[in-house]
Amino acid sequence: MRTGRAALVLAVILLFFILGGLASATQVYFNGRALSSDVAPVVVDGHVLLPVRSLASAIGLSLSWEPGAGRIEIQRQDKQIVMHIDSREAQLNGETRPLRAAPRLKDDRILVPLTFLAEALELTIRWDVETAALHLSDTTIVVSEVVLTEEEGRTRLDVLTNAPVAYDTILLADPHRIVVDVHGAKLGLSPGEQPAQAGVARCLRVGQFGPDIVRVVVELNAPVGYEAFAREDEPGVALLLNHAVDSLSWRDTDVGGELFIAVPPHAPYEIWRLVEPDRVVIDVFHASLNAKDRIILLEGELIKQVRASQFLPNVVRVVLDVNGPVEAKASRQEEGVCIQLGPPMPPAVDDLEVAEGEPAKEPVALVKEPDPDFPSLPGVKEAAEKTGKGLLIILDPGHGGLDPGALGPSGSKEKDVVLDISLRLRDLLVAVGCEVHMTRDEDRYVEFPERVRLAKEGKGDIFLSIHANAFRFQEACGTETFYHPDKQSSRLLAEALQASLMEELGRTDRGVKTRRDLYVLRESSIPTALVEVAFINHPDEERLLLNPEFRQRCARALFQGLSRYFQQRAGRSLGPVPEIVEDAGDTVATTSEG
């Protein structure tokens, strides 16, 4: 059973090594401790090899090396392994075993096949996709505690273990429940069922589902989505469940009407007005739509209808289709959010009001108790003119100065490529009236705090960091975009940028991904995304990046992505991509000296 699981895990690891992963070096852990090595894992003939000396002290291996014979002897407790460099046979306690890959030398370091080593020493293998880390463990995983609590009004499930774990989750219906399977684990508490009074959770069940799977089941009062992640403070798994939007109701008033959205009081929300056609839009974040009536037909003097949808997996969008500009006020009540509509606004009036009646300084967003994680779009006026006037865009070309970033096979530098793309994008944005702030417009290094200073202060409408990717294996290629998982307005930006990059460039779609650790994504308080336009260390994509026409296409794609975002977010388009007569110039060096 362990052999089959190890092979499956290694297949998954290999897929990420070859097709994707992060540009930083893969870190190897044993029982949660990082191993130190100056040689990273490599793939040879489709198999992962590890430097054995870095494992020796951490795992407790006795290692003997005979350079003349190329003989490696590894001993641990009752296990003796003998291998030879470039030989596909090994001995385990005197018994000959075939190897899928032969040991080899690299930079005077001995690399041995991970699959065989894990099977022989009975190690558990886990690949962390988000951090591109390889976890090895000889510890029996024990689920010691399962807890349901509330965090900022959301139901939270914590499954505590004694070491990092691999897990799967799934949402099931009839009855509605969330299932969490912890792999390679034993149950360290009494199995059974217990009632739960935490938000949408009705009861909690835990048991030993199989010889090495602990299953946790949360039965729900309503079908809701969730976010699953590895616990940060100690080993285990955590789930944050969405709020349930249970119902929508409308009542007429003397000045117009009121829409009541039944949602828990802590659910963050945002409201703004769009034009062409006129609408009032409410986004409820960390929420799942459970209302039976999702369209309310009204055909009144002020409003045509109310419609609700699951706009994103954790965003419920409610749209009021109105007959013209209308005042809107939002207030948070004990059992939900109330939107007061009416009376009609005079044509010249350009402001919305917040719930307390204070005029908003900028007319797009109306938020009671604004949440810094869900910023409005300051500076975006009503979208009739379809230009960039009034928008402040912050562009961040990655690296610079003494930091070259990733290097291409010919010696090209990421810092040069992304600066050129950023300057081209700047020219396009300025041409349609946008104000553009560049964190650097020349070859110099900028510290991270300075890069995000304006964005951290809430200045600017979006922050876009532009990079070129790299991975140790040159097979990796394509385009991907990152955002911080706790910032949903950043997700909208990332999705719009990735969609436009795919349409314009046609490279491999590596998708929209989340990163909690990237400084610019974490510290910015405005919608922020980081794009990796292509892999500079992939020979074909380096050639593209060194072509001025391709870099101009990158700039066009990013312009279109920003336009798509503002259209979706604020009902305003930047218009067609302007034609720039003067080229930004081919300033990208093609040699290591350039």
N, C-alpha and C positions, 0 to 999 in steps of 0.2 A: 504493500500500500504506500509506504514511504517513497519507494523508488518511482512509482508512477506519478506521485505528487511532485517530487523533485524535478522530474522531466518536464511536467506541465509548467511549473514555475520558471524553470530555465528557459522554456520556449517563450514565455511572456517577457522575461528579462532580455532575451536575445532580440525580440521584436523591437523593444525600446532602444536597445543599443544601436541597431542598424537603421531603423526608420525614424527615430526621434530622440527625445530626451533633451536635456538642458546643456547649454554650452559650457557650464562649469564642470570640473572633474568629478567623476562618480566617487562618492565616499562610501567606504565599506565599514560596517559596524558588526561587532560581535557582542551579543547579550547587551546591546544598547550602548556600548563603548566604541567610539571612533578609533579605527586602526590607522596607524601612521605608516605611510609608504610613499616613496618617491616614484613608484611605478604604478600606473592605474591598471585596472582590469582591461583585458583586451579580448577581442573575438578572433578566433582562428578557425577557419573551415566551419563556421557556423556554431562554434562552441566558446563559452566564456572561460578564460583562464585567469587565475589570481596569483599574485606574488606570495609564495608560501612563507617566506621569512617574516612578513608583516603579520601573518596569522600565528606564527609559532609561539611567541610569548603570551599573546592574548588568549589563545585556545589551550595553551599548555602542551604544545607539541615538542617532542624531542626530535631534532632534525639533524641528519647526518648527510654530508655532501662529499662525493668523491669525484672531483672534476675530471680526472683522467678517464674514468669509466663512464662519466655522465650519470652516476647512480645517486638516486635520492632515496633516503630511508626516513620515514616518518613514523613515530611511535607515540601513541596516546592511550594510556591505561592498558587495556587488553587488546588494542588494535595495532598491528604492524603493517605498514604500507611500504612497498618497494616499487619505485618507478625508475625509468631511464629516459634521458633526454631523447626526443624524437622517436620514442617507441610507443606503440599503441597497445602494449600489454603491461599489466601491473600485477603485483602479488599482494593479496590481502590475507594476512595470517597464513602465508605459504600457499594459498590457492590462487591460481592464475585467473585474472579477470581482464576482459577486453576494455580498452579505453576508447571513448568516442573522439577524443582529441589527445595528441601526444604532448607531454611536457616539453617546454622549450626554454631557452635562455633569451632574455632581452635586457640589454644594458647591464649585463652580469647579474641579473636577477632571475631566480628560478620561478617560472610560471607553471602552475599545475591546473588540470581541468577541474572546474568547480563542481560539475555534476558528480564525478566519481568521488571527490573528496567529501562532499556533503553526504552521499549515500554511505560511504565507508565509515565515517565518523558519526553518522546519524544526526546530522545537523538539520535544523529547520531553516528554510530560505524564504525571504520576503523581499519584494522589490517595491520601493516607495516611489510612485510615479511622480508626485509633485516635487520631491526634492532630489530625484534621480539618485537615490541611495540604495545600497544593497545591504540587507540585514541578515546576518547569520546568527543562529542561536542553538545552544544545546540545552536550553532551559525548557522544562515542561511548562507550557503556558497554562496558567490557572486563572479562571474568572473568579475573582474574590468578592465582588460586590456589583450589584445592579441597582441604580438609583434613578428615580424620577423626581425632578424638581422644576421650578419655574425660574427663567432668566429673562428679565425685562418683559415679563408677560408671556413669554413663549415657553412651551413645554420642552424640557431638556431631559434626554436620557443619557446616562453615563454608565458604561460597562467598564469596570476597572479590572486590569490584569497586572501580572507581575513582569511583563516584558512586551515590547511592541508586537502587534499582531496583524495578521491578514484577515479581512472580513468582507462580507457581502451584505447588501441590504436590498429589500424589495418591498413595494407597497402592494397589498392584496385587497380584494373586495369580497363582500358577502361572506363573512362580516369584514368590515374595514379594519385593517391591521397592518402594522409595519413589522417585518421580520428581519432580525439581525443574526447572521451566522458568523461566529468567531471560529476560524479554522486553526487546526492543530492545538486545540485547547481542551482542558478538563474543567469540570464544574467544581468550584471550591466552596459552594454554599448549597443549602438545601434546595432541591428543585420544588417547583410548585407555582401557585397563582396567588396574587395579592391584589386587592382593589387599589385603585389609584385615583386621586382627586387633583390631578395636576393638569389644568387646561383641557385640551381635547383628548387626553388619555383616560380610558375607562378602567382598564386593568392591565396588569403586567404578569407575564409568564416566563419562566426560565427553566431550561432542562438540558440534559445531555442528549442531543439529537442523534449523534452517531459516536463511534469510538473516539473521534478527534474533532468533533464539532459541537460547540455550545450554541444553542439557539435561544434567542431572546425575542419575545413577541409582545408588542404593545398593541392592545386592542383600543380602537378609537371610537369616539362619539361621532366623528365626522371624517370623511376622507380628506386628508391634508398632505401636502408635500413636506419635504424636510431637507436639511443639509446635514450630511454625514462627514465626519473628519476625525483624524487621530487626535487624541488628547495631547495638549501641549505640556502641562505641568507634570504629568505622570502617565505611565503606559495605559493604554485602553482606547476605547472608541466612544465618541459622543455624537448625539443627534440633536439638532435643534428643529423642532416641528413648527410648521407654519401656523399662523392664526387662521381661523375659519371665518370667511365672510358668509354668514348664514342667510341673510335676506336683504332685499331692497324694498323700500316702500316710499310712496309719494303721497303728499297731501297738498291741496290747493290752499293758498293764503290770500289775504287782501292785496298784497303787492306782487304775488307770483306763485311761489310754491316752495316746498321743502322736500328734499330727498334725504331719507335716513338709511345709512349703511350700517347694518348690524355686524359689528366687529369688536373684539376685545379692546379695552381702553388704551392699551399700550401700543397698539399697532401704529407704526409711523405711516404718514400719508402725505401726499403733495397734490396741489390743485392749481390749475392754470387755465387760461383761455386761449383758444385757437381761432383763427379766422380762415375764410375761404375754404369750406363753409364754417359758419360760426358754431363753436362747440365749447363746452366747459368739460375739462378732463380731470378725473381724480384717479391717482394711482395709490393703491394700498400695498405697502411692501411687506415682505415676509408673510404672505397670505395666500390662501387657496380658496377658490370660489366654490361654495357649497349651496348657493341660493338656487331654488327651483325656478323661480321666475327671473330670467336674465334679460328680458326685454319688456319694458313698460311703455305701451303706446298711449300717448296723451293728446297730441294734435291740439294743443292749447294756443293761447295768444302768444306766450313766450317760448314754449317748448314743444317740440314734435314728439320726442321719445327719449327714454333712458335705456341704455344697453350696457351690459357687463360681460367681460370675458376674462379668461386666464391669459393675460398678455404675455407673461413669462412664467417659468415654473414657480417663481415666488413673488409674482406681481399680479394683483387683480386690478384691471383697468375698468373704470366706469365712465361712460361718455354721455353727456347731456347734449343732444342735438337741439340747439336753440334757433330761434327765428331771426336773431340779430344780436348786437352787443347788449349784454345784460349784466347787472351787478351780481356778484356772487360772494357770499361770506361762508366761512367754514367754522364750525365749533365742535370740539370734542365733548361728548357726553358720556355718561356712565356706561351705556350699553352700545355705543357706536359713535359714528360721525354724522353730523347734520350739515347739509349744504342748503343754505337759504338762497333762493334764486329770485331776482327782481328787486326793484322795477327795471324797465329798460334803461339803457344808458344813452344819453345824448351822443350824437355822432362825434362831437369833438372831445368827449371825455376819454381819457387814455389810461385810467388807473383802476386797479382792483383794490379791494380792501381786505385786511386780515380780520379775524374774528372779532377782535376788540374794537374795530372800527377805525384803526389808524390807516391812512393811505399808504399803500406800498410804494417804496421809492422807485421801483422798476415794475412795469406792468405785466410781466409774464407770469410769475409764480406767486401763489398765495399759500402760505403754510402757517398754520398755528403751531407754536412751539417748534420752530425749525430744527431739523436734525442735521448736523454737519455732514453726516454720511449720505444725505440725500439733498444736495444743494440745488437751489433753483438756478435759473439762468439769468443772472443779473446782466442788464444791458441789452437784452433781446426785446425789442419793441414789437408792436403788432406787425404781422408778417406780410403786409400788403405790398411793400416795395420789392421784396425778393432780392435784396442785396446784402452785402456783408457789413454795411454801415452800422456802427455801434457795437460790434463784436470785438473782443480782445482774445486772441489766440496765442497761447504760449507754446512755442516749438522748442524741443530739447534734443539737439543732435547729440547722440551718445558719445562718451569718451572725449578725447581731445588732448592736445599737448603731449605730455610724457606718457599718457595712457593711449596706446594705439587701438585698443579693442582687439577684436579677432583679426587674424591675418589670413590672406588668401594664399593659394599655392604659388602664385607668382610674386608674392611679397606685398600685395595690396593691403591697405589698412582700413579697417572698419571706420575709424574716425573720419577719414577723408571722404569715403563714399556717402556716409549719412549726413555729413555737413553739406555736401553738394545737393543731395535730395532735399534737405531742409531749406536751403536757399531757394531752390526752384519752387518749392511749395510756398514759401514766403512770398515770392513774386506773384504767384497766382492769387493768393489771398488778398494781398494789397491791391491787386488790380480790381477786385470787386468791393473794395471799401473797408476791408477788415483792418483792424490794428493788430500788428503782430509783434510779439516780444520774443526774441531769440535768447536762449540761455547762453549760447555762444554763436558768433557769426564769423569766427576765425579759428585757427588751430591753436587752441589753448585749453587747459584743463580747468574745469569748474567743479568745486566741491559740491556734494549732494545737497547740503542745506541751502546753498545759494541757488542751486537749480530750481528748487521747489519753493523758494521764499515767497514769491508772489502767489503761487497756488495755495500755499499753506495759509496765507493771510486771506484767502477767499477771493483774491483778485483774478480776473480773467474768467472766460466762459468755458474753455477747455484747456487741458494740458496734454500735449502729445509728445512722447519720447520716441525717437526714431533710431532703430538699430539694424545691424546686419548680423545674422546668426552664425554660429559655428558649433561643430561637434567633432569629437576626436575621430569619428569614422566618416569619411568623405561621402558615404552613400546618403547621409541625411540631407534632405533638401526641402524647399517649400517655404510657405509663409504662415506666420502665426501672430496672434495678438493677445496681450495679457491685460488683465485688470485685477483690482483687489476684490476678493469675494464678498466683502461686507458692504461694497459701495455699488448699489444697483444702477445709479445713473451712469457710472463708469462702464458697467456692462453694456448698456445701450450704445455707448460710444464705441466700445471695442467691437461689438457685433456689426455696427454700421461700417467701420473701417475695414474689417476683415472681408465683409461681403463685397465692398468695392475693389479691394485689392485682388480678390479672386476674379471678379469680372474683367478687370483691366489687364492683369498680369498673367492669369491662367496657370500659375505654378501649383504645386501640390498644396492642397488645403490642409494645414496642420491644426486649424481650428482656433477657437477662442478659449483661452485657458486662464486660470486664476493663479496668482502668486501673492502670498502674504508677506514674503520676505523682502521684496524689492522696495528700496527706500522711496523712490519717486511715487510709486503707487500707494504706499502706506501713508506717507506724510501729506500728500496733497488733499485739500479740502474741496476741490472742484472736480467735475468729471475728468478722469485721467485714464489714458491708455498707453501701452508701450507696444510698438509694432516691431516685428523682426521681418523685414521685407523679403529676405532671401538668405541663403547660406553662403557666406563669402568663402568658406573653405571647400565648398563643392566646386569642382573645376568648371562645370557648365554655368553655374549660377554666378561664379566670380566673373566669368567672361561677360555675362549679362550686366552685372553691376558696374563693370568698367566701360560699358557702352553708354554714352551720354543720352542716347534716345531711350534706353531702358530706364535710366534714372529719371528722365522727364515723365515717362509713363508712371513710375512710382509716385511722383509728385502729383500727377493728374489723378491717380487712384485715391490718394490720401485726400485731395481736394474734394473729390466726389463722395468719399466716405464722410467727411465733415458736413458736406451739404446734406447728405442722407440723414445724418444724425440730427441736424437742426430742423430738418423737415419733419422727422418723426417726433422730435422732442418739443418743438415750439412752433410747428406749422410754418416754418420759413426755410426757403431754399436759397443757396448761394448762387443759383442760376447755372448756366452752362459754364464749362471750364473755359476761361479766357485764353485767347491765343497770345502768347508772349513772343514778340518779335525778336528781342535780344536774348540770346541763349545765356544761361548762367555760366557757361564756360566749362571746359573739361579740365578741372583742376585736380582730378584724382590721380595719384601716383600709381604706377604699375610695377614698380620695383621696390625692394626693401629699403633702398636708399632714398626713395622719392618723397 
